[in-house]
C-alpha cells in the first residue's frame, strides 16, 4: 500500500498563498472575471480551504487592500527615510510611487471605485491618509529646515497635499485623460501650483525638480 504524504502548511503561509493567487488573478482578469474556483485551482487546494480563511471573494479582496496599504506604508517610509534626497525629491518620489500603483492596480481600482463598492473605497481612502500623513508631515518639516518650505502647520499641510493628490487621481480616473497630453500637462502644472502654495515653496520649483528627476532616469 502506498503512503501518500500531504503537505500541510502553517495557516499564515496558506492564507498568504490564497491572497497572492487572488491578487494575481484579479489583476489579470479583473475582480468580476475571477471566481473562488479559479483562486483555489491556482494553488491546488479545495474550495473548503478558501472558506476556512475568507468568508467570500470580497473577503480576500479586503485582505489584498490591507496588504497593499501595508506595502504603501513600507515604501513611503523608505522614501521618507532616505539620506540622499531633499524634501521635494522625497515628495515627488512618493507621487511617482502612488501613480505606479494606480497603473498596476488599474483593474482592481476600477472595481473599487464602482458605486456599489463604497465600503472598500471608504476603507482605502481612510487608511491611506492615516498611514501616509505622518510621513508626509516629516518630509515637510525637513523641507522647512532645508529652507525649501514655509509652513506653520505641517500636519495640516500634509493632509491638504494628500487630498489634492487624491482629487487629481479621481480626475484622471473619471475623465480618462491618458491620451490628452495637453490636459495631462495642464493638470500636472495645476497640481504642483497648489502644492507649492500649500507649502510656501518657490513657484515652479516642483516642475524643475520633476524635469530634472525624469532626465536622470
Backbone as CSV, one residue per row, in Angstrom:
resi,resn,N_x,N_y,N_z,CA_x,CA_y,CA_z,C_x,C_y,C_z
1,UNK,0.852,-1.194,0.000,0.000,0.000,0.000,0.885,1.241,0.000
2,UNK,0.636,2.183,-0.903,1.446,3.386,-0.998,1.041,4.392,0.069
3,UNK,2.046,4.995,0.659,1.794,6.070,1.610,1.760,7.395,0.861
4,UNK,0.677,8.145,1.005,0.547,9.436,0.346,0.811,10.529,1.373
5,UNK,1.802,11.334,1.087,2.158,12.409,2.007,1.505,13.707,1.558
6,UNK,0.722,14.266,2.404,0.080,15.530,2.074,0.849,16.670,2.747
7,UNK,1.166,17.685,1.966,1.886,18.825,2.506,0.934,19.704,3.305
8,UNK,1.253,19.883,4.563,0.439,20.725,5.432,1.228,21.991,5.734
9,UNK,0.673,23.119,5.352,1.356,24.387,5.560,0.738,25.120,6.741
10,UNK,1.558,25.951,7.397,1.015,26.689,8.525,-0.033,27.681,8.017
11,UNK,-0.995,28.043,8.864,-2.142,28.846,8.417,-1.760,30.167,7.757
12,UNK,-0.753,30.858,8.290,-0.384,32.156,7.721,0.192,32.008,6.322
13,UNK,0.985,30.955,6.121,1.546,30.701,4.789,0.439,30.399,3.787
14,UNK,-0.495,29.547,4.177,-1.599,29.187,3.281,-2.465,30.415,2.976
15,UNK,-2.746,31.207,3.991,-3.557,32.420,3.786,-2.858,33.371,2.806
16,UNK,-1.562,33.541,2.979,-0.817,34.426,2.078,-0.790,33.892,0.653
17,UNK,-0.753,32.565,0.515,-0.812,31.965,-0.824,-2.138,32.284,-1.507
18,UNK,-3.217,32.183,-0.753,-4.536,32.488,-1.310,-4.646,33.970,-1.695
19,UNK,-4.124,34.831,-0.845,-4.143,36.265,-1.147,-3.327,36.546,-2.403
20,UNK,-2.134,35.943,-2.483,-1.271,36.162,-3.640,-1.900,35.660,-4.930
21,UNK,-2.514,34.491,-4.876,-3.162,33.929,-6.066,-4.341,34.799,-6.491
22,UNK,-5.135,35.244,-5.519,-6.292,36.087,-5.832,-5.846,37.411,-6.443
23,UNK,-4.818,38.013,-5.869,-4.330,39.297,-6.397,-3.861,39.151,-7.842
24,UNK,-3.098,38.092,-8.104,-2.597,37.863,-9.468,-3.750,37.683,-10.450
25,UNK,-4.759,36.923,-10.058,-5.899,36.679,-10.941,-6.771,37.930,-11.105
26,UNK,-6.978,38.670,-10.023,-7.767,39.896,-10.113,-7.107,40.896,-11.061
27,UNK,-5.778,41.025,-10.952,-5.060,41.970,-11.809,-5.069,41.523,-13.265
28,UNK,-5.033,40.210,-13.482,-5.000,39.688,-14.858,-6.393,39.684,-15.490
29,UNK,-7.388,39.268,-14.720,-8.718,39.036,-15.297,-9.808,39.957,-14.761
30,UNK,-9.459,40.799,-13.783,-10.463,41.634,-13.146,-11.149,40.885,-12.019
31,UNK,-11.732,41.646,-11.090,-12.404,41.027,-9.945,-13.594,40.189,-10.397
32,UNK,-14.438,40.776,-11.249,-15.635,40.076,-11.695,-15.300,38.851,-12.544
33,UNK,-14.142,38.893,-13.216,-13.750,37.788,-14.088,-13.035,36.655,-13.380
34,UNK,-12.963,36.736,-12.069,-12.275,35.709,-11.276,-13.254,35.066,-10.301
35,UNK,-13.197,33.750,-10.201,-14.057,33.029,-9.255,-13.214,32.418,-8.139
36,UNK,-13.869,32.028,-7.073,-13.169,31.324,-5.994,-12.538,30.037,-6.528
37,UNK,-13.253,29.380,-7.446,-12.710,28.154,-8.052,-11.401,28.433,-8.773
38,UNK,-11.318,29.565,-9.464,-10.067,29.945,-10.134,-8.942,30.096,-9.121
39,UNK,-9.251,30.736,-8.012,-8.228,31.022,-6.998,-7.681,29.737,-6.398
40,UNK,-8.570,28.833,-5.989,-8.095,27.603,-5.338,-7.398,26.690,-6.337
41,UNK,-7.867,26.717,-7.582,-7.221,25.893,-8.608,-5.777,26.336,-8.837
42,UNK,-5.534,27.617,-8.724,-4.202,28.158,-8.999,-3.159,27.617,-8.031
43,UNK,-3.566,27.369,-6.772,-2.584,26.863,-5.809,-2.871,25.415,-5.393
44,UNK,-3.880,24.799,-6.028,-4.120,23.381,-5.831,-4.695,22.993,-4.485
45,UNK,-5.687,23.774,-4.019,-6.362,23.411,-2.766,-7.868,23.335,-3.015
46,UNK,-8.598,22.816,-2.045,-10.049,22.691,-2.162,-10.726,24.010,-1.816
47,UNK,-11.955,24.191,-2.305,-12.679,25.423,-2.006,-12.929,25.569,-0.508
48,UNK,-13.046,24.430,0.175,-13.233,24.490,1.624,-12.073,25.178,2.322
49,UNK,-10.876,25.013,1.770,-9.703,25.678,2.339,-9.846,27.187,2.225
50,UNK,-10.320,27.637,1.061,-10.523,29.074,0.870,-11.487,29.611,1.926
51,UNK,-12.617,28.941,2.096,-13.646,29.438,3.013,-13.261,29.266,4.477
52,UNK,-12.216,28.513,4.750,-11.669,28.451,6.101,-11.027,29.783,6.478
53,UNK,-10.461,30.470,5.474,-9.747,31.725,5.722,-10.569,32.965,5.376
54,UNK,-11.455,32.855,4.408,-12.210,34.017,3.936,-13.685,33.654,3.786
55,UNK,-14.547,34.556,4.168,-15.980,34.280,4.100,-16.510,34.389,2.677
56,UNK,-15.800,35.149,1.834,-16.281,35.382,0.479,-15.130,35.871,-0.382
57,UNK,-15.391,36.032,-1.675,-14.397,36.601,-2.589,-14.082,38.036,-2.186
58,UNK,-15.083,38.763,-1.713,-14.838,40.132,-1.268,-13.911,40.147,-0.054
59,UNK,-13.987,39.090,0.752,-13.113,38.997,1.919,-11.653,38.942,1.538
60,UNK,-11.323,38.209,0.482,-9.930,38.133,0.065,-9.506,39.454,-0.594
61,UNK,-10.442,40.132,-1.268,-10.122,41.460,-1.815,-9.824,42.437,-0.679
62,UNK,-10.591,42.330,0.388,-10.344,43.147,1.580,-8.922,42.919,2.090
63,UNK,-8.506,41.650,2.132,-7.161,41.306,2.598,-6.094,41.842,1.647
64,UNK,-6.385,41.840,0.352,-5.448,42.389,-0.635,-5.276,43.887,-0.409
65,UNK,-6.372,44.580,-0.145,-6.292,46.012,0.123,-5.446,46.273,1.372
66,UNK,-5.660,45.452,2.420,-4.850,45.588,3.636,-3.372,45.423,3.317
67,UNK,-3.057,44.405,2.515,-1.657,44.152,2.183,-1.085,45.274,1.328
68,UNK,-1.896,45.791,0.405,-1.459,46.902,-0.426,-1.140,48.124,0.429
69,UNK,-2.006,48.404,1.395,-1.778,49.550,2.268,-0.513,49.363,3.093
70,UNK,-0.280,48.134,3.562,0.959,47.841,4.298,2.180,48.071,3.412
71,UNK,2.088,47.662,2.145,3.204,47.856,1.221,3.431,49.339,0.937
72,UNK,2.325,50.100,0.781,2.442,51.544,0.571,3.135,52.183,1.773
73,UNK,2.725,51.780,2.977,3.328,52.320,4.200,4.832,52.072,4.217
74,UNK,5.222,50.842,3.903,6.644,50.482,3.914,7.427,51.270,2.862
75,UNK,6.848,51.397,1.661,7.529,52.118,0.585,7.663,53.603,0.922
76,UNK,6.588,54.208,1.431,6.634,55.637,1.765,7.622,55.879,2.900
77,UNK,7.649,54.979,3.876,8.610,55.110,4.970,10.041,55.040,4.440
78,UNK,10.276,54.131,3.484,11.604,54.021,2.884,12.021,55.310,2.192
79,UNK,11.077,55.919,1.470,11.372,57.191,0.789,11.622,58.293,1.811
80,UNK,10.768,58.378,2.827,10.899,59.437,3.841,12.210,59.333,4.606
81,UNK,12.774,58.129,4.696,13.995,57.911,5.485,15.278,58.056,4.669
82,UNK,15.154,58.336,3.381,16.345,58.439,2.536,17.227,59.611,2.971
83,UNK,18.544,59.383,2.918,19.503,60.436,3.253,20.035,61.153,2.015
84,UNK,19.729,60.624,0.818,20.311,61.173,-0.409,19.340,62.078,-1.160
85,UNK,18.223,62.456,-0.535,17.201,63.269,-1.215,16.734,64.375,-0.281
86,UNK,16.411,65.538,-0.871,15.802,66.578,-0.054,14.288,66.386,-0.049
87,UNK,13.582,67.292,0.634,12.147,67.098,0.852,11.345,67.083,-0.447
88,UNK,11.692,67.943,-1.395,10.943,67.981,-2.654,11.129,66.678,-3.422
89,UNK,12.357,66.195,-3.480,12.613,64.918,-4.171,11.831,63.784,-3.518
90,UNK,11.770,63.777,-2.200,11.037,62.717,-1.499,9.545,62.772,-1.819
91,UNK,8.971,63.970,-1.785,7.543,64.110,-2.082,7.248,63.661,-3.507
92,UNK,8.101,64.031,-4.450,7.898,63.616,-5.844,8.053,62.110,-5.998
93,UNK,8.963,61.507,-5.248,9.124,60.047,-5.302,7.858,59.348,-4.778
94,UNK,7.256,59.910,-3.750,6.011,59.331,-3.228,4.902,59.432,-4.274
95,UNK,4.803,60.593,-4.946,3.806,60.741,-6.004,4.035,59.719,-7.115
96,UNK,5.291,59.525,-7.510,5.604,58.540,-8.553,5.214,57.135,-8.105
97,UNK,5.452,56.837,-6.841,5.070,55.529,-6.293,3.565,55.328,-6.388
98,UNK,2.792,56.322,-5.943,1.333,56.197,-5.957,0.795,56.116,-7.374
99,UNK,1.409,56.864,-8.303,0.984,56.800,-9.707,1.243,55.420,-10.299
100,UNK,2.397,54.823,-9.951,2.730,53.495,-10.481,1.765,52.452,-9.926
101,UNK,1.342,52.617,-8.666,0.360,51.694,-8.091,-0.971,51.816,-8.796
102,UNK,-1.369,53.066,-9.106,-2.631,53.276,-9.824,-2.630,52.536,-11.152
103,UNK,-1.490,52.582,-11.860,-1.422,51.928,-13.174,-1.429,50.408,-13.035
104,UNK,-0.623,49.886,-12.116,-0.516,48.430,-11.990,-1.782,47.823,-11.391
105,UNK,-2.545,48.618,-10.641,-3.758,48.132,-9.999,-5.005,48.579,-10.740
106,UNK,-4.886,48.935,-12.015,-5.992,49.565,-12.729,-7.286,48.757,-12.652
107,UNK,-7.201,47.441,-12.906,-8.425,46.634,-12.922,-9.075,46.566,-11.554
108,UNK,-8.255,46.529,-10.509,-8.823,46.487,-9.167,-9.379,47.842,-8.758
109,UNK,-8.660,48.925,-9.083,-9.147,50.245,-8.705,-10.447,50.576,-9.432
110,UNK,-10.578,50.107,-10.666,-11.834,50.319,-11.390,-12.994,49.670,-10.632
111,UNK,-12.749,48.479,-10.093,-13.786,47.787,-9.329,-14.079,48.513,-8.015
112,UNK,-13.019,48.913,-7.310,-13.183,49.571,-6.017,-13.945,50.882,-6.162
113,UNK,-13.723,51.592,-7.296,-14.342,52.897,-7.483,-15.794,52.806,-7.945
114,UNK,-16.287,51.597,-8.216,-17.694,51.476,-8.580,-18.564,51.815,-7.372
115,UNK,-19.716,52.407,-7.639,-20.587,52.896,-6.571,-20.976,51.801,-5.592
116,UNK,-21.165,50.583,-6.089,-21.642,49.509,-5.218,-20.588,49.055,-4.215
117,UNK,-19.347,49.469,-4.416,-18.260,49.034,-3.545,-17.792,50.157,-2.629
118,UNK,-18.736,50.952,-2.162,-18.407,52.130,-1.356,-17.617,51.760,-0.102
119,UNK,-17.929,50.619,0.510,-17.231,50.238,1.744,-15.745,50.063,1.522
120,UNK,-15.385,49.386,0.409,-13.975,49.177,0.101,-13.284,50.502,-0.198
121,UNK,-13.984,51.371,-0.918,-13.407,52.667,-1.269,-13.179,53.505,-0.021
122,UNK,-14.157,53.510,0.876,-14.021,54.270,2.116,-12.841,53.747,2.927
123,UNK,-12.713,52.433,2.983,-11.600,51.832,3.717,-10.265,52.284,3.140
124,UNK,-10.133,52.244,1.809,-8.893,52.611,1.155,-8.604,54.095,1.358
125,UNK,-9.629,54.929,1.139,-9.434,56.377,1.223,-9.225,56.854,2.658
126,UNK,-9.682,56.084,3.621,-9.478,56.439,5.016,-8.104,56.015,5.508
127,UNK,-7.692,54.801,5.162,-6.459,54.265,5.728,-5.202,54.800,5.060
128,UNK,-5.255,55.056,3.754,-4.041,55.556,3.089,-3.600,56.897,3.686
129,UNK,-4.501,57.879,3.847,-4.066,59.113,4.515,-3.569,58.882,5.940
130,UNK,-4.190,57.933,6.657,-3.764,57.664,8.034,-2.305,57.234,8.102
131,UNK,-1.896,56.398,7.162,-0.528,55.874,7.223,0.484,56.777,6.528
132,UNK,0.021,57.598,5.588,0.966,58.440,4.844,1.134,59.837,5.443
133,UNK,0.102,60.354,6.135,0.179,61.722,6.659,1.365,61.948,7.599
134,UNK,1.637,61.067,8.583,2.788,61.319,9.460,4.115,61.371,8.694
135,UNK,4.225,60.571,7.644,5.465,60.551,6.874,5.576,61.794,5.979
136,UNK,4.452,62.212,5.393,4.438,63.456,4.633,4.784,64.635,5.545
137,UNK,4.216,64.640,6.738,4.480,65.722,7.693,5.963,65.796,8.019
138,UNK,6.579,64.628,8.175,8.011,64.585,8.461,8.822,65.168,7.315
139,UNK,8.426,64.834,6.074,9.126,65.366,4.904,8.956,66.880,4.811
140,UNK,7.761,67.358,5.151,7.509,68.801,5.112,8.365,69.519,6.158
141,UNK,8.456,68.950,7.359,9.294,69.541,8.402,10.755,69.600,7.952
142,UNK,11.205,68.549,7.269,12.567,68.561,6.723,12.721,69.688,5.701
143,UNK,11.679,69.868,4.857,11.721,70.929,3.863,11.811,72.306,4.491
144,UNK,11.131,72.492,5.634,11.218,73.759,6.360,12.650,73.971,6.854
145,UNK,13.241,72.914,7.426,14.618,73.004,7.919,15.608,73.274,6.785
146,UNK,15.303,72.742,5.596,16.181,72.934,4.436,15.970,74.284,3.751
147,UNK,14.984,75.038,4.222,14.698,76.339,3.632,13.904,76.264,2.344
148,UNK,13.308,75.091,2.056,12.523,74.917,0.832,11.059,75.288,1.024
149,UNK,10.539,75.122,2.245,9.130,75.376,2.527,8.991,76.394,3.660
150,UNK,7.838,77.029,3.687,7.477,77.937,4.772,6.081,77.547,5.233
151,UNK,6.024,76.638,6.192,4.755,76.048,6.631,4.649,76.144,8.148
152,UNK,3.512,76.625,8.609,3.288,76.738,10.049,2.682,75.464,10.624
153,UNK,1.865,74.763,9.823,1.168,73.567,10.308,1.471,72.382,9.387
154,UNK,2.591,71.673,9.606,2.990,70.569,8.718,1.951,69.462,8.576
155,UNK,1.279,69.110,9.690,0.288,68.028,9.620,-0.880,68.402,8.716
156,UNK,-1.379,69.630,8.851,-2.488,70.078,8.018,-2.041,70.215,6.563
157,UNK,-0.813,70.666,6.368,-0.282,70.767,5.004,-0.193,69.385,4.366
158,UNK,0.242,68.391,5.155,0.341,67.022,4.643,-1.027,66.500,4.222
159,UNK,-2.035,66.715,5.056,-3.395,66.283,4.720,-3.902,66.979,3.462
160,UNK,-3.593,68.260,3.331,-4.033,69.018,2.154,-3.387,68.486,0.885
161,UNK,-2.105,68.143,0.966,-1.397,67.615,-0.209,-1.962,66.256,-0.604
162,UNK,-2.185,65.396,0.376,-2.750,64.069,0.096,-4.135,64.211,-0.517
163,UNK,-4.931,65.154,0.013,-6.249,65.404,-0.555,-6.182,65.897,-1.979
164,UNK,-5.231,66.799,-2.243,-5.040,67.310,-3.614,-4.666,66.180,-4.562
165,UNK,-3.732,65.321,-4.138,-3.313,64.193,-4.977,-4.480,63.245,-5.238
166,UNK,-5.337,63.054,-4.208,-6.491,62.184,-4.381,-7.489,62.733,-5.382
167,UNK,-7.707,64.043,-5.352,-8.619,64.673,-6.306,-8.084,64.536,-7.727
168,UNK,-6.780,64.715,-7.888,-6.177,64.591,-9.223,-6.337,63.164,-9.742
169,UNK,-6.110,62.174,-8.868,-6.294,60.777,-9.281,-7.733,60.534,-9.710
170,UNK,-8.680,61.137,-8.987,-10.095,60.981,-9.332,-10.378,61.588,-10.708
171,UNK,-9.782,62.749,-10.982,-9.977,63.390,-12.290,-9.459,62.490,-13.412
172,UNK,-8.271,61.932,-13.223,-7.713,61.029,-14.233,-8.617,59.820,-14.425
173,UNK,-9.085,59.247,-13.304,-9.903,58.041,-13.362,-11.246,58.330,-14.032
174,UNK,-11.820,59.490,-13.725,-13.156,59.828,-14.226,-13.150,60.205,-15.700
175,UNK,-12.156,60.987,-16.108,-12.186,61.551,-17.458,-11.243,60.869,-18.450
176,UNK,-10.494,59.847,-17.994,-9.647,59.068,-18.894,-8.769,59.981,-19.760
177,UNK,-7.856,60.664,-19.097,-7.089,61.710,-19.777,-5.762,61.235,-20.362
178,UNK,-5.505,59.925,-20.306,-4.196,59.429,-20.722,-3.803,59.859,-22.133
179,UNK,-4.791,59.962,-23.028,-4.474,60.268,-24.422,-4.527,61.764,-24.730
180,UNK,-4.847,62.592,-23.742,-4.903,64.041,-23.926,-3.682,64.663,-23.259
181,UNK,-2.580,64.715,-24.012,-1.303,65.145,-23.447,-1.358,66.565,-22.900
182,UNK,-2.046,67.456,-23.603,-2.128,68.846,-23.166,-2.888,68.968,-21.852
183,UNK,-3.963,68.204,-21.724,-4.750,68.249,-20.490,-3.952,67.660,-19.330
184,UNK,-3.223,66.588,-19.591,-2.380,65.989,-18.560,-1.343,67.004,-18.085
185,UNK,-0.731,67.711,-19.042,0.279,68.721,-18.711,-0.327,69.837,-17.869
186,UNK,-1.524,70.259,-18.245,-2.202,71.331,-17.511,-2.528,70.905,-16.083
187,UNK,-3.039,69.682,-15.929,-3.402,69.195,-14.603,-2.164,69.013,-13.735
188,UNK,-1.082,68.518,-14.326,0.167,68.361,-13.586,0.675,69.708,-13.088
189,UNK,0.655,70.712,-13.965,1.101,72.056,-13.582,0.216,72.624,-12.477
190,UNK,-1.100,72.404,-12.588,-2.026,72.905,-11.571,-1.771,72.218,-10.230
191,UNK,-1.524,70.910,-10.270,-1.251,70.155,-9.040,-0.035,70.720,-8.325
192,UNK,1.049,70.894,-9.070,2.265,71.433,-8.468,2.050,72.863,-7.953
193,UNK,1.265,73.643,-8.679,0.975,75.013,-8.255,0.279,75.012,-6.893
194,UNK,-0.740,74.181,-6.750,-1.467,74.120,-5.478,-0.558,73.654,-4.347
195,UNK,0.252,72.635,-4.621,1.142,72.089,-3.590,2.172,73.132,-3.161
196,UNK,2.709,73.862,-4.137,3.686,74.917,-3.815,3.060,76.006,-2.952
197,UNK,1.795,76.330,-3.231,1.101,77.338,-2.422,0.882,76.821,-0.999
198,UNK,0.501,75.553,-0.893,0.284,74.961,0.437,1.571,74.976,1.252
199,UNK,2.688,74.674,0.587,3.970,74.522,1.276,4.743,75.829,1.410
200,UNK,4.251,76.879,0.768,5.017,78.119,0.784,6.342,77.963,0.058
201,UNK,6.337,77.168,-1.003,7.557,76.894,-1.776,7.678,77.875,-2.944
202,UNK,8.870,77.978,-3.466,9.108,78.807,-4.653,8.243,78.313,-5.811
203,UNK,7.546,79.228,-6.471,6.685,78.850,-7.582,7.502,78.271,-8.740
204,UNK,7.065,77.096,-9.221,7.726,76.430,-10.331,8.822,75.467,-9.931
205,UNK,9.129,75.397,-8.623,10.257,74.560,-8.205,9.954,73.069,-8.349
206,UNK,8.696,72.672,-8.185,8.366,71.249,-8.312,8.498,70.785,-9.763
207,UNK,8.104,71.641,-10.700,8.276,71.290,-12.117,9.748,71.147,-12.445
208,UNK,10.576,72.052,-11.924,12.022,71.973,-12.164,12.594,70.661,-11.633
209,UNK,12.218,70.325,-10.408,12.700,69.079,-9.809,12.206,67.870,-10.602
210,UNK,10.910,67.872,-10.954,10.338,66.736,-11.680,11.038,66.536,-13.015
211,UNK,11.323,67.620,-13.718,12.012,67.532,-15.009,13.421,66.989,-14.834
212,UNK,14.103,67.460,-13.799,15.463,67.001,-13.541,15.496,65.523,-13.160
213,UNK,14.544,65.105,-12.329,14.491,63.701,-11.919,14.141,62.794,-13.101
214,UNK,13.237,63.266,-13.973,12.870,62.474,-15.166,14.048,62.331,-16.097
215,UNK,14.862,63.382,-16.224,16.022,63.350,-17.120,17.111,62.410,-16.619
216,UNK,17.145,62.200,-15.307,18.204,61.371,-14.726,17.860,59.889,-14.689
217,UNK,16.602,59.545,-15.046,16.203,58.131,-15.011,16.383,57.478,-16.375
